[in-house]
């Protein structure tokens, strides 16, 4: 067979890439996992070398521990691979990963467009500190189309922020159409892609910046706090890295090492939890106490067509809206009575969670939900056990 006709080796599958990414060479010391590098002081061979290194501090040339180290860089490379980007910056929390790019690309007098369904702490940042610094934020309907977004545009709009699906209410956004508007105006588009990890490729859909709460699926065991900011452009990387450095953002190398361990099993967990969540969600659709299941992967969901077009799968987080006759106290009692679902924030771990969400939903331009809502995260427990627990709780509600 001629050389030019030799078939190219197929790209390894996601599970294979996550199993082998950032591991030490096989013949190094023999250990499967990479070493953990801790440190604050970084020694230079000479004063001149240190001065030259300081000029290149955003290029992984270390002069001090806050610039990260081999453990941080290994995780950054893995996350960039997952997101389909070229450069990644690790932060200490998911909220830090939201704040760093916003403050990197916005200044006093600038305007940010943010979906009304955005993650609550991101909204708090926009309405609080960013407003205090003279940065304007306009909240828009997350289901907005390109023409309506164009009508909202102003000369000082510098950032289009997206989150698809939206927090608590799970609206889907037409990301390719919306980012095309931002690109025409020379603005930066950034997305919180935590729900879509692996299943949604943000840069292929026109985004400039992708945000992850690595606390969730990458960690996978509810025992670390981490975030990431990934880009696919060198100039954007320098802006993000510079802002993170200026604000002193730093992540524990121990947490980065645990995240590297988490990605080894993440493909299996994502697959298992996706299937379990679909099964539980479909079962809940048949319960008379539930008015609506908020899950874009279900054909009945208003955002299903966008999800089917842009995503390769779904995560294990979704919402349920109760019939309007149920009060907050009754829904609280339902959640309190569950035995296998913990009551807590976060998600993406091995454990199932149930959290009433109405009190945590702030909206400026979109209508409220028609009933009390609960956000469910489906963990790795057996689905029949979770369904039995939910059924017992729903059966306890007033008829």
HELIX and SHEET records of a PDB file:
HELIX    1   1 UNK A    3  UNK A    5  5                                   3    
HELIX    2   2 UNK A   14  UNK A   20  1                                   7    
HELIX    3   3 UNK A   47  UNK A   55  1                                   9    
HELIX    4   4 UNK A   65  UNK A   67  5                                   3    
HELIX    5   5 UNK A   70  UNK A   83  1                                  14    
HELIX    6   6 UNK A   94  UNK A  105  1                                  12    
HELIX    7   7 UNK A  120  UNK A  125  1                                   6    
HELIX    8   8 UNK A  126  UNK A  130  3                                   5    
HELIX    9   9 UNK A  131  UNK A  132  1                                   2    
HELIX   10  10 UNK A  146  UNK A  152  1                                   7    
HELIX   11  11 UNK A  175  UNK A  184  1                                  10    
HELIX   12  12 UNK A  203  UNK A  205  5                                   3    
HELIX   13  13 UNK A  234  UNK A  246  1                                  13    
HELIX   14  14 UNK A  253  UNK A  285  1                                  33    
HELIX   15  15 UNK A  304  UNK A  310  1                                   7    
HELIX   16  16 UNK A  328  UNK A  336  1                                   9    
HELIX   17  17 UNK A  358  UNK A  360  5                                   3    
HELIX   18  18 UNK A  383  UNK A  395  1                                  13    
SHEET    1   A 7 UNK A  87  UNK A  91  0                                        
SHEET    2   A 7 UNK A 227  UNK A 231 -1                                        
SHEET    3   A 7 UNK A 209  UNK A 212 -1                                        
SHEET    4   A 7 UNK A 188  UNK A 192  1                                        
SHEET    5   A 7 UNK A 157  UNK A 163  1                                        
SHEET    6   A 7 UNK A 111  UNK A 115  1                                        
SHEET    7   A 7 UNK A 136  UNK A 140  1                                        
SHEET    1   B 4 UNK A 290  UNK A 294  0                                        
SHEET    2   B 4 UNK A 317  UNK A 322 -1                                        
SHEET    3   B 4 UNK A 373  UNK A 377 -1                                        
SHEET    4   B 4 UNK A 353  UNK A 356 -1                                        
END                                                                             
